[in-house]
Amino acid sequence: MGRSQETYNKKEVRNKKEKKRKEKAAKRMARRDSDSKTDFDDMIAYVDENGMIVSTPPEQAKTEIKLEDIEVSVPRSQFVEEDPVRKGVVSFFNESKGFGFIKDVLTKQDVFVHGSNLLEDIKEGNLVTYEVEMGQRGPTAVRVKVSK
């Protein structure tokens, strides 16, 4: 008489799979036979004015909205033309390398300045007037001169 080719572990795995399949089929049949049919209206929940979940819709007075009041785009802002000449204080300037930074008096932003954009020699702490143009890496001060 020969030995069975099935080991104990293989038999156990097969039995577990069979048991799981039968349980799944039983659950499926129980759901099918269940007489509690749920429809969409039973699943809806509402939130009242206090933030509580309730089953009845809240009583609200509907407000009338005029079609003219609806704005789809961003409202246009009034274009205010600024004075192109700004004032600032030289916060850093390296004469040997030929560049520095100016701190704007109004916006408190640092603006890069290169030595080639100077109309007069400047030093740290000088009050200067300048104009801003976009350079390769951001705003750059041009036509810089010492303010009197």
Buried (B, 14 or more C-beta within 10 A) or exposed (E): EEEEEEEEEEEEEEEEEEEEEEEEEEEEEEEEEEEEEEEEEEEEEEEEEEEEEEEEEEEEEEEEEEEEEEEEEEEEEEEEEEEEEBBBBBEEBEEEEEBBBBBBEEEEEBBBBBBEBBEEEBEEEBBBBBBBEEBEEEBBBBBBBBEE
